[in-house]
């Protein structure tokens, strides 16, 4: 499975963005996050062109929680996308990177006063209201700060859509902590409060049903639910939503057998469902916002590890290989396998041209049982070899930690044979910097 600009070069090495991964590891060390910049940019353009073909008034917004730093913000801005941030740290990063505030949307199930104040001072494009307390706090802060204009807001709705994905990454179902629920009537009460607040300017409604979703009917169901809600709001309060944000969540390829829907199929299914629902409810078709994160950047990222030890383990588990590769990273640079049982594909970076037929269990170096891949097929592999884990562009770097006091890895962006360091490797001094 090769993604983006990945290829095998004349030396038999894995190459990304025209850069030899073996040379990248030698220059920048391991573990190393590698961002295929051209693949990332191409995916941004694919999203924009796919939706424009079906519905010109669509805004594609990158969900920054997937991976965010200064360089990524700048790439997203250059490609003409908006930016969804879900914390003060993500918002601060975007502003420091020079991202246009009017194209930033602030999410979060609980935004502190400091986070809301930063958003109000910057003049972000929208604050997504998630609870009743937040309505009161945004009103109070806007008044205390003398904002001088009605604050643009969206109301987040839990659309009662139970998408087929891992339970920890479902966000639109009945027991979700996110948004105002339809079944309780809270969504309507929230709209009533926002419409009655002169400090707030209701621009539209938002929902998100989860992540890594392959079933397009789930997105269609979310669109139908949101149009039905908007139509009922119009009937009750004489307010017509000009915008619906249906979130993101499209699946990506982690394994060779994965066959996620194409972006164009996703766009067509979503727009068709939106239009059909609008016709059914006699509701004027609103503008559409989508928030892809994982499906923009996941396949553009790989992680390079150095094998430190090879062990033959005499276990009796029928599905696990007996040969273990212990690498120089693990749960601190990618917790997803432990959190979700996430599965990945490995590639031997130095012998990429050889048959990948020998089964290995790839394990991290932490004081945990931290498998990265339970069963990976590689050529015969030895200590000192370099392996690449594919599709790590989303939620590896952004969820990394200093567990066991390990410094976080560096990140390089590669394009047209040139590598540029976009995140420096932490040092032990960095890990201790906040200690007192």
C-alpha positions in Angstrom: 0.0 0.0 0.0 1.6 3.3 -1.2 -0.1 6.6 -0.6 0.5 10.1 -1.8 4.0 10.5 -3.3 5.4 7.3 -1.7 7.5 5.2 -4.0 10.5 2.8 -3.9 13.6 4.5 -5.2 16.6 3.0 -7.1 18.3 2.1 -3.8 15.3 0.0 -2.7 14.4 2.6 0.0 11.0 4.1 0.7 10.8 7.6 -0.7 8.3 10.3 0.2 8.0 13.7 -1.4 11.1 13.0 -3.4 13.1 12.4 -0.1 14.8 9.2 0.8 13.4 8.2 4.2 16.7 6.5 5.2 18.4 9.8 4.7 15.7 11.7 6.6 16.2 9.4 9.6 19.9 9.9 9.5 19.5 13.7 9.4 16.7 14.2 11.8 16.7 11.1 14.0 13.9 8.8 15.0 11.1 8.5 15.8 10.3 11.0 13.1 7.0 12.3 11.8 7.1 12.9 8.0 4.4 15.0 6.3 3.9 14.5 2.6 3.1 18.1 1.9 2.1 17.6 -1.7 -0.3 14.8 -0.7 -1.8 17.0 2.0 -2.2 19.9 -0.5 -3.7 17.7 -3.1 -6.3 16.4 -0.7 -7.3 19.9 0.2 -7.8 20.7 -3.4 -9.7 17.4 -4.0 -12.2 18.4 -1.3 -12.8 21.8 -2.7 -13.2 20.6 -6.3 -15.4 17.7 -5.3 -17.9 19.9 -3.5 -17.9 22.8 -5.9 -19.0 20.4 -8.6 -22.2 19.7 -6.6 -22.7 22.8 -4.6 -20.7 26.0 -5.1 -21.6 27.5 -1.7 -19.7 25.0 0.3 -16.9 25.9 2.8 -14.3 23.3 3.5 -12.9 23.7 7.0 -9.9 21.7 8.3 -10.5 20.2 11.7 -7.2 21.2 13.4 -7.5 18.6 16.2 -6.2 16.0 13.7 -2.8 17.7 13.6 -1.9 21.3 14.1 1.2 23.4 14.1 2.3 26.7 12.5 3.3 25.1 9.2 0.1 23.1 8.9 -1.9 26.3 9.5 -0.1 28.1 6.8 -0.6 25.2 4.3 -4.3 25.2 5.1 -4.6 28.9 4.6 -2.7 28.8 1.3 -5.1 26.1 0.0 -8.1 28.4 0.8 -9.7 26.3 3.6 -11.1 27.5 6.8 -10.0 26.2 10.2 -11.8 24.6 13.0 -10.1 24.8 16.4 -11.3 23.1 19.6 -9.1 24.7 22.3 -7.3 27.8 23.3 -4.0 26.2 22.3 -5.2 25.4 18.8 -6.7 28.9 18.5 -3.4 30.5 19.7 -1.4 28.4 17.2 -3.6 29.5 14.4 -3.4 33.2 15.3 0.4 33.0 15.7 0.6 31.4 12.3 -1.3 34.4 10.8 -4.4 32.4 9.9 -7.3 34.8 9.0 -9.5 35.0 12.1 -12.6 35.4 10.1 -12.1 31.9 8.7 -11.6 30.3 12.2 -14.4 28.5 14.0 -14.0 27.8 17.8 -15.5 24.5 19.0 -15.4 22.8 22.3 -17.8 21.1 24.8 -16.4 23.5 27.5 -14.6 26.7 26.5 -13.1 28.6 29.4 -13.6 32.3 29.8 -10.0 32.8 28.7 -10.6 30.8 25.5 -13.8 32.7 24.7 -12.0 36.0 25.4 -9.2 35.1 23.0 -11.8 34.3 20.3 -13.7 37.5 20.9 -10.6 39.6 20.8 -9.4 38.0 17.6 -12.8 38.2 15.9 -13.2 34.6 14.9 -15.8 33.7 12.2 -18.0 31.8 14.6 -18.2 30.4 18.1 -20.0 27.1 18.2 -22.3 27.1 21.3 -22.3 23.8 23.0 -24.2 24.3 26.3 -26.6 26.7 28.1 -23.9 28.0 30.4 -21.9 29.0 27.4 -24.7 31.2 26.0 -24.7 33.2 29.2 -20.9 33.4 29.4 -20.5 34.6 25.8 -23.1 37.2 26.4 -21.4 38.4 29.6 -18.0 38.5 28.1 -19.1 40.3 25.0 -20.7 42.9 27.2 -17.8 43.2 29.6 -15.3 43.5 26.7 -17.3 46.0 24.8 -17.2 43.9 21.6 -19.5 46.4 19.9 -21.1 43.9 17.6 -23.3 40.8 17.8 -21.0 37.8 18.2 -21.5 35.3 15.3 -22.4 31.9 16.7 -23.6 28.4 15.6 -25.6 26.1 17.8 -24.3 22.6 18.0 -27.0 19.9 17.8 -26.7 16.2 18.7 -28.6 14.8 15.7 -29.4 11.3 17.2 -27.3 9.6 14.5 -25.4 6.6 15.8 -22.6 6.2 13.3 -20.9 2.8 12.8 -17.4 3.5 14.2 -15.4 2.9 17.4 -17.5 4.0 20.4 -14.8 6.5 21.6 -15.0 8.4 18.3 -18.8 8.6 18.0 -20.1 12.1 18.7 -23.7 12.4 17.4 -25.5 9.6 19.2 -28.0 9.8 22.0 -25.5 9.5 24.9 -23.1 12.0 23.4 -21.7 14.7 25.6 -21.5 17.1 22.6 -24.1 19.7 21.7 -27.8 20.2 22.5 -29.9 17.1 22.2 -33.0 16.9 20.0 -34.9 14.3 22.0 -34.8 16.4 25.2 -35.9 19.6 23.5 -32.7 21.3 24.6 -31.7 22.1 21.0 -34.9 24.2 20.6 -34.5 25.9 24.0 -30.9 26.8 23.0 -32.1 28.4 19.8 -34.7 30.3 21.6 -32.2 31.7 24.1 -29.7 32.6 21.4 -32.3 34.4 19.3 -33.4 36.3 22.3 -29.8 37.5 23.1 -28.9 40.9 21.4 -25.2 40.1 22.0 -25.4 37.0 19.7 -25.9 36.6 16.0 -27.1 33.1 15.1 -25.6 32.2 11.8 -26.6 28.5 11.6 -26.5 25.1 13.1 -23.7 22.5 13.5 -23.4 18.8 14.1 -20.8 16.1 14.0 -21.5 12.4 14.1 -18.0 10.8 14.6 -14.8 9.9 12.9 -13.5 7.2 10.6 -16.9 6.5 9.1 -17.3 4.6 5.8 -21.0 4.4 5.7 -22.2 7.4 3.6 -25.8 6.8 4.7 -24.8 8.0 8.2 -23.8 11.4 6.8 -27.0 11.5 4.8 -29.0 10.8 7.9 -27.2 13.7 9.7 -28.1 16.0 6.9 -31.7 15.0 6.9 -31.9 15.4 10.7 -30.4 18.8 10.6 -32.7 20.0 7.8 -35.7 18.7 9.7 -34.5 20.5 12.8 -33.9 23.8 10.9 -37.4 23.5 9.4 -39.0 23.1 12.8 -37.0 26.0 14.1 -38.3 28.1 11.2 -41.8 27.1 12.0 -41.5 27.8 15.8 -39.3 31.0 15.8 -39.5 32.4 12.2 -35.7 32.0 11.9 -34.3 30.6 8.7 -30.9 29.1 9.0 -28.6 30.3 6.3 -25.9 27.7 7.0 -25.6 24.1 8.1 -22.3 22.5 9.2 -22.5 18.7 8.9 -19.0 18.2 10.4 -16.4 15.7 9.1 -15.5 12.1 9.8 -14.9 10.4 6.4 -12.8 7.3 6.8 -9.2 6.8 5.4 -7.0 3.9 4.4 -5.1 2.3 7.3 -4.8 -1.2 5.8 -4.4 -2.4 2.2 -7.9 -3.9 2.3 -9.5 -0.7 3.5 -11.8 0.8 0.8 -13.2 4.1 2.2 -15.6 6.1 0.1 -14.1 8.7 -2.3 -14.4 12.4 -1.5 -16.6 12.9 -4.6 -18.9 10.1 -3.5 -19.1 11.6 0.0 -19.8 15.1 -1.5 -22.5 13.7 -3.8 -24.2 11.7 -1.0 -24.2 14.6 1.4 -25.5 17.3 -1.1 -28.2 15.0 -2.5 -29.4 14.2 1.0 -29.4 17.9 1.9 -31.4 18.9 -1.2 -33.9 16.0 -0.8 -34.5 17.0 2.8 -34.9 20.7 1.9 -37.5 19.7 -0.8 -39.3 17.5 1.6 -39.6 20.2 4.3 -40.0 23.1 1.8 -36.9 24.7 3.3 -34.6 27.1 1.4 -31.3 25.3 0.7 -28.7 26.7 3.1 -25.0 27.0 2.5 -23.0 24.0 3.6 -19.9 23.6 5.7 -17.9 20.4 6.1 -15.0 19.8 8.6 -12.7 17.1 7.4 -9.6 16.5 9.6 -8.4 12.9 9.4 -9.4 12.5 5.8 -7.3 15.5 4.8 -4.1 14.7 6.5 -3.9 11.1 7.8 -2.6 9.5 4.6 -0.1 12.3 4.1 1.8 11.3 7.3 4.2 8.5 8.1 6.2 7.8 11.2 9.8 6.4 11.0 11.1 4.2 13.8 14.4 2.5 14.4 14.3 -1.1 15.5 16.3 -1.5 18.8 15.8 -5.2 19.5 14.3 -8.3 18.0 12.8 -10.9 20.4 11.4 -14.4 19.9 8.5 -14.7 22.4 7.3 -18.3 23.2 3.7 -17.3 23.8 0.7 -19.5 22.9 -1.6 -16.8 21.3 -2.7 -18.2 18.0 -3.0 -14.9 16.2 0.2 -13.1 17.3 3.6 -13.6 15.7 6.4 -14.9 17.9 9.0 -12.4 16.6 8.7 -9.0 18.2 10.4 -5.8 17.0 11.0 -3.3 19.8 11.3 0.2 18.3 12.4 3.6 19.6 8.8 5.0 20.0 5.4 3.8 20.9 2.5 5.1 23.0 4.1 8.5 23.7 4.2 9.4 20.0 1.0 7.5 19.0 -1.5 6.3 21.6 -4.2 5.3 19.2 -3.4 1.6 19.1 -3.8 1.5 22.9 -6.8 3.8 23.0 -8.9 2.4 20.2 -7.1 -0.7 19.0 -6.2 1.3 15.9 -4.6 -0.7 13.1 -1.8 0.4 10.8 0.4 -0.8 7.9 4.2 -1.1 8.2 6.8 -0.8 5.5 10.5 -1.6 5.6 12.1 1.7 4.7 15.5 0.3 3.8 14.3 -2.8 1.9 11.0 -1.5 0.5 11.6 -3.5 -2.7 11.8 -6.9 -1.0 8.8 -9.2 -0.3 7.0 -8.3 2.9 6.1 -11.8 4.0 7.6 -12.3 7.5 5.2 -11.7 10.4 6.3 -9.4 13.3 4.6 -7.8 16.2 5.9 -4.2 16.4 6.1 -3.0 20.0 7.0 0.3 21.6 9.8 0.9 24.2 7.6 2.2 27.0 6.9 0.6 30.4 3.5 -0.6 29.1 2.4 -3.3 26.7 2.2 -0.8 23.9 1.8 -2.7 20.5 2.0 -0.4 17.5 0.9 -3.2 15.1 0.0 -6.7 16.3 0.8 -8.4 13.0 3.0 -6.7 10.4 4.5 -8.3 7.3 8.0 -7.2 6.6 11.2 -8.6 5.1 13.5 -10.2 7.6 14.3 -7.4 10.0 17.2 -6.8 12.4 18.2 -4.4 15.1 19.1 -1.1 13.6 16.7 -1.3 10.7 14.3 1.5 9.8 10.6 0.9 9.4 7.8 3.2 8.4 4.2 3.2 9.8 1.8 4.6 7.2 -1.2 6.8 7.6 -0.1 8.5 10.9 -0.8 12.0 9.8 -3.8 12.4 12.0 -4.0 12.0 15.8 -0.5 10.7 16.3 1.4 14.0 16.7 -1.6 15.8 18.1 -2.2 13.1 20.8 1.5 12.6 21.6 2.8 13.0 25.2 5.9 12.9 27.4 4.9 9.5 28.9 8.0 8.0 30.6 9.5 11.5 30.2 10.3 10.8 26.5 10.7 13.9 24.4 8.3 14.3 21.5 9.6 13.6 18.0 10.4 16.1 15.3 8.3 16.6 12.2 9.5 17.3 8.7 7.5 18.4 5.7 8.8 16.9 2.4 8.0 18.1 -1.1 9.8 18.0 -4.4 12.9 16.5 -3.0 13.3 19.0 -0.2 12.7 18.5 3.5 12.0 21.3 6.0 11.9 21.0 9.7 8.5 22.2 10.9 8.6 20.9 14.5 11.9 20.5 16.3 12.6 17.4 18.4 12.1 18.0 22.1 15.1 17.6 24.4 15.2 16.4 27.9 15.6 20.0 28.9 12.3 20.7 27.1 10.6 17.9 29.1 11.8 19.5 32.3 11.2 23.1 31.3 8.0 23.5 33.4 9.3 21.6 36.5 9.7 23.6 39.7 
